[in-house]
Amino acid sequence: MSKDTTTGDEGLSEEDPSEELAEEFDQELEYAAEGEDAQAAGEKRPNVFLRLYRGQTSFDFIGNRRWWFAVSAIIILVGIISLSTRGLNEGIDFKGGRSWLVSSQTLTVAQATTAAKAAGVTSPTVVQLTNQLNGQKQIQVTADLENVTADQQQADLYKVQAALASAAHVDANAVSINQVGATWGSNVTKKAIQALVIFFILVTAYISIRFEFKMALAAIIAVLHDILVVVGIYSLFQFLVTPDTVVAVLTVLGYSLYDTVVVFDRIRDNSQGLGASGRITYSEMVNLSMNQTLARSINTSLVAIVPVLSVLVIGSLILGATTLQSFGLALVIGLTSGAYSSIFIASPLLALMKEREPRYVTIRQRLEARGDRGPALTPAMAATMGSSGTGKGSSRTRSGTGVIRPGAAKAPVAATAAVAGAAAVASGGTGTASRSSQGSTRPAGNRPPPRPRKGKGKGKKR
C-alpha cells in the first residue's frame, strides 16, 4: 500500500530528493552556461560588488590555492629569517630597564619624548597617566639602559631626570627614578604560552566533535599561520613588543577561529545537500561555500578592522594616546591576517585533505570521465536548490519555500509570489515574469523548460 506524503496542499506528493536535486543541478548549469554565452556575446555584467552582494560570484579560491599558499609561505619565511637574525624588539617589561615619573599638568608626551632623546636615550617609551579621582597627570618615561656600562647608566639616569624636570618646570627631585625588572614580562609570556596550548587542545576537541578532525586540523594550521605572520611582521619592522601585544594576539586568535568556523559550517551544510548528490566535487562545493560566505566575511572583517584602525591612527598618532598603540597595532595586523587565513588558507587546506578521500576521488573521476561539467555554481543558483530534500527517506516538505517540481499543484498565490520574488532578488534577476505558473520559484530568464521525469505522472502517488 503506497503512502502519499503531502505538504499541506492536495496533490503535492513527495518525490525522491536526489532525483529532484539532480534535475535542479542540471538546469542551473544550463542557465549558467547561457549567462556565459551572453557575456561572450558582449552583454554587460554588473560590477563585482553588485554580483558579490547579489550572490552571483563564483571565484575559484581552491583552483588558485598555490598562489595563496605561496604568498603566506614568503611572508612567513621572511619573518623567520628576520626573527633568527634580528629577534624581537622587546619592551622593558620583558628585558628590564629604567623608568622616570614626573607629575605635571602641562607637560605633554611629545615634549617628554623630545627631552628624553636630547638627554641621550635613543628609544624611550613615554605614556601619560591620569588619576581619575583628582585629575592629576603624570608622565612616565621608560628606557632600556642595560647595554651600557654602569657608569654610563648612572650618568644617563641623572641626565634624563634633569631634562624632564626642566621640561615640566619642576625641581629635579620631583622626578622619581625606578628600576623595572623583567620578571613581570616573563610571567606574562609563560601564561600566554600555557593559555595558547590549552586553547589549541580545546579548539581541536570541539571542532572534531562538532564537525570533523580534518576541519579542526585546517583551523589550527590557519591559527598557527596567523601567529607566525604577526610575529614575523613585528620582527621585520621592529615594532615594540609589550604585554599589550601579547594580549592583542591572543584576542585575534579567537576572531580568526570564529571566521573560519563560520565558513566550515556552510561547507558542512552543503556537503549534506549538494555534496551528497555526487554531482559536484568537494573542491567545487568548498568554492561555493566560500562564495556564499564571502560577503559576510568581508563585512565582519571591515567592521572589526576599521574601528581598531581609527583608534590606532586617531587616538595614538594624532591625539598622542600612546598606551593604545601597542594594543591597536597588534589587533590591526592580527585581524587582517585572520581574515586572510580563514578565506585563503583554512578552506583550501580542508579541500586538499578531503579530496584525497576515496569517496571524493571517485566522484571527481566519474565527473571528469563524463566531461560535461558546466560553469561553477553561484550562491544564487544554490539558493534555488537550497530546500531540496537530501538523503533517502527525507521527510522535508516544500510548502511555502524552496523548489517546487514542475507539474505539481500550485501553492497559494500569496506564498508563491513571495517565494518567487525572494528567489529573484537572491539571483539578481531583473525580469518581472516568472515560472510560478509551473510551480517553480526560480527567477525569470531564458532558462530551458524542465525535462519530464521518466515513469512519473503529475501528482502521482509513490
N, C-alpha and C positions, 0 to 999 in steps of 0.2 A: 504494500500500500504506500503510495507516494505521499509525501508531505509537502504542502505548499507553504513556503516561508515568505511572508509579505512584510512590507514596511509601513503599513497603515493605510495604503491605497489599494483597492481591489484590483487584481490583475497584475500587480508588480511582483514578480517572483524572483527568488534568489537564484543566481547562476554561479557557475564556477568562477571564483575571483581571479584565478590565474589566467583563465582564457580572456576574461574581460580586460585585465591588465595588459596582456599581450597585444590585444587589438588596439587598446588605447595607445600603447607604446608605439606601435607601427604607424598609427595615424598621426601622432605627434611628430615622428621623424619625417613623415611625408610633408607635413606642414612646414617643418623647419627647412627642409630641402627647397620648398617653394620660396621661403623667405630668402635663402641664399641665392637662388636664381634671380629673384627680383633685385637683390643688391648687386649682383653681377651685371644686370641689365642697366644699371645706373640709378636705381631708385635710392633716394637719400634716406639714411638711417638716423635715428636720434643720436645725440651725443652720448658719450659713455656714462655720464652721470645720470641722465634720464633713464638709460637702459638698466643701470645698476639698481635704481630705486623702483623700476617697473618689473624687475625680475627677468630681464631679457639678456643677461650676460651669460657667457659660457667660457670664462677664462680657463685656460689649460694650466692649472697650477702643477699638477702631477707631471705632465709632459715636460715641463721646464724645471724639474726639481734639481737637475745638475747645476743649473745657474744659481739657484738659491743656496744649495749646499756649498758651492764654490765661494760665493760671497761671504758666507759665515766662516768657512774654513780660513779664508785670507785674513779676516778681521781677528779671529781667534789666534792664528799663527803669529801675526804681528804683535798681538798683545802678549803672548807667551814669551816671545823674543825680548820685548821691552821689559817684561816682568823679571826675566832672568838676568838682564844686563843692568837695568836702571832701578828695578824694585818699585815699591810704592812710596809716595810722599806722605809718610805717616805724621799725624799731628802729635803734639806733645803729650796727649793723653795716652799714646801708645809707646812713646820712647822717652818721655820725661822732658823737663825744661824749666824755665823760669817765668814768673808772671809778675806784673806790676798793676796795682789797683789804686785809682785816684778818684775822689769824689769831686764832681764839678757839674754845674748846671749849664755851663756854656761850652765846654769842650766837646767837639764833635769827633766822630770816628775817623773822618778824613784828616783832621788836624793831629790827632794822636798817632795815626799811621805815619804821617809825614815826620813828626817829631822823633818817633822810634827809629825810622830809617836814617834820619840825619845823625842819630847817635851811634850808628854802626850796626843795627840789627837788619839783616837782609830780608827776611820773610816773616814779619810779625803778624800775629793773628789778633785783631782788635775787635772787641764787642762792647756794646753799651748795655749795662744792666740797670734796671729801674725798680726801685722799691715801690710796690703797688700801694703800700699803706701811707707813706708820707711823700711819695713822688720824688724822692732823692735819686739822682742819677749818678752812676759810676761808670768809669771807662776801665776796662781790663785789657791789658796787652800781654800776650804770651809769645814766647820765642824759644827756639832750641839753641842753647849755648854749649851743648855737650861736645862739639867738635873743636873747641878752642881750649887753650891751656887754662889752668886755674887762675893765674894772674890776669889773663885777658878776660875771663868770665867776670872777675871782680870789678875790673875797670868798666866793662860794658854795663854791669848792673847799675853802677852809680851814674854813668853817662845817660842811660835811658831814664833813670829816676829824675835827674836834673832836667832833662829835656821835657818830660811830661809835666813836672812842676812848673816850668816856665810857660808851657802852652796853656796850662789850666790856671795860671796866676795864683798859685798857692805855694806854701813852703815845701821844701824838698822832703821834710819829714812826714808830710801828709800823704806821700806816695809810698804805699806799702809794697814790700818785695817778698815773694813767697816761692818756695820750691814745689814744683809739680812732678810727682812720680809717675812711673809708667804702670804701676800696679793696677789702677782702675781700668785703663785701656786694655790690658792683657786679660783681665777678668771678663770684660765685655766680649772680647774675641772668643774666649773659651765658651762662654754661654751661647754665643751666636752659633758656633760650630755644633754644639750639642743640640740646640734648637733645630738646626738645619738637618742633622741626621734623623732626629725624631720626625721632623716634617716629611722627609723622603719616605720613611718607613710607613707612616700613617697614610700618606697620599697613595703610595703603591698598593697598600692593602685595600683602601677604599675604592680606587678606580678598578682594581682587579675584580672586586666583588660586584661593584655597580655596573661595570662594563665588561672588560676582559684584561688579561695581563698584558697583551701587546699594546693596548691603549695606554696602560699605566707606564710601560717602558718608554713609549714615544713621548708621553707627557714629562717624565723625569728627564729624558735627554734634552727636551726643549728647555726645561728649567736650568739644567746644567749649562746649556748654551747661553742663557741669559747671564748667569753668574760669570762665566768666562769672558763674555763681551764687556760687561760692566767693569770687571777687574782689569781687563786689558786696556780699555779706554782710560781708566784712571791712571794706569801706569804710563801709557803712551803720552798723555798730555800733562802728567804730573799734577793732577788735581789733588788737593789736600784730603787725606782720609781721616775722618773724625768718627767718634761714636755715632753721630747723627747719620753718617754714611752707612754704617752697618745696619742701623735700624731701618733706613730707607730701602736698602737692598732686600732685607727680609720682608718688608711690606710689598715690594714689587713682585716677589716670587708668588705670593698669593694671587695677585692680579693676573699674572701670566698664566697660572694654572687655571684660573676661572675662565679666561677666554678660551683656553684650549679645550676644557671640558664641555663648553657650550657647542663647539664645533663637533666634538666626538658624540655628543648627544644626538645631533642631527644625523651624523653618519650612522649611528645605531638605528635610528628610526627608519632611515632609507634602506638599510640592509634588511629590515624586516618587511619592507614593501617592494620597491623596485629591485633591490638586490636579490630577493627571494625568487623573483620571476626567472632569473637566468638570462635575461635579455640585455644585461649591462654588466661590464666588468667592474671589479672593485675600484680600480683607479677612476673610472668614469663616474662611479657612484660618489667617491670622495670629492671629485671635481664639482659635481652637482651640489653636494652638501656645503662645500666651501662657498660656492656662488650664492647659495641660499642664505648663508650667514654673513656674507661679505659686508653688506651694508650695515648690519648690526655691529660687526667688529670695527668698522671704520668709525661709526658714530660713537661707540663707547670709548674707543681709544682717544678720539678727539676731545670728548667730554672730560676724560681723565687728564690728558696732557695739557690742554690749553690753560685751565686754572693754575696748575702747578707751574707752567712756564710763565704765566703772568706774575705769580708770587716771586719767582726767581728773578725775572727781569725788573719788574717794577719795585718789588719790596726790597730786594737785595742790591741790585746795581744802581737803581735811581734813588730810592729812599734811604739806602745805607743800612738796612737791617741785615747785617752780615750773618746773624745767627740762622737765617733761613737759607743761606747759600749752600751749605753742605748737604742739608736735607733735600732741598729743592733740586739741586743738580743731580743727585743720585736718583731721585724719582723720575726726572725727565729722561735720563739715559735708560733707566730700567724699564719704564713704561713703553718707551719706543722699541726697545729690544724685545719686550714681552709681546707686544702687538705683532712684531715681525715673526717671532718664533712660533706663535700659535697658528699663523697662516702658512708660513713658508717652510717650517721645519717639522712641527709635530705631525700634521696631517700627511705630508709626503712620506715621512718615515713610516707612519702606520700603513699607508698604501703599499710601500715597498715590502714590508713584512707580511702583510696579508696576501699579496699577490703570489707568494710562494706556497700558500696552502693548496693542497690537491684540488679542492673544490673550485677555487677561483682560477687555477691553472687550466682545469678542464673547460670552464666557461669561456675563458679567453681563447683557447684553441678552437673551440666549437664556433665562436663568433668570427674568428679570423678565417676559418675554413669556409664559412658561408659567404664572406666577402660582400655582405650587403649592409654594412654599417653606414648609417646616415650621420647627419650633424649631431653634435653633442646636445643633450637636453639642457634647457634653461630652467630656472626656478619657476617661471610662469607655466611652462609645459608640464612640469612635475606637479604643479598645483591642481591642474585639471584631472590628474590621476590620483590625487592625494587620498581620497576616501574609498578607493577600490579595495575590496577585501583581500587579505593576504593569508596564504596558507590554506590547508584543507579544513573543511568544516567551519569556516569562518561564519559567524553569525552577525557580522556588522551590517547594518542597514544603510539605505541610501535615501532616506527621506529628508528632503529639505536642502541637503548639501551634497557635493561630490558629483561623480559622473553617473548619469542615468543612461542605461543602454538604449540604443535606438529601438523603436517599436514598442517600448513599454508604455503603460498607461501614463497619462500626463499627471504631473504633480499639480497641486493647487496653483492658480495663476500667480498669486502674490509671491509665493515661495519660489516658483520657477523664475520669475522676473528678477527677484532679489539675488538668487544664486547666479543667474546669467550675468547680471551687472557686476557682481563681485569678481567673477572669473574674467570678465572683460577688462576690469581695472588691473587685476593681477598680471594679465598677459600684455598689458599695454595696448590693447586693441582700440581703434577709434571708430570702427563701424558701428552703426546702430542696429543693423539686422543681426539676428542670431538664429541658432538652430533649436530654439526652445520648443518649436512645434514638433520636433522629433524627440524631445525629451533629453537633449544634451545641454550641458552647462557651459560648453566652450564658447569663447567669443566668436564674433563674426569673422569672416575671412574667406579665402578661396581654398578651404580645406576640401579634400576629397570626401565623397559620401561614404558612410560606414559600409564595410563589407558585410554581406549576410552571413549568418552563422550556420554552419552545417548541422542539420538534424534538429534545429531548434526553431520552434514556431513562436509566434507572437504571444507572449504571456503564457507560454506553455509550462505546465507543472513538471517538476522534476520527478 
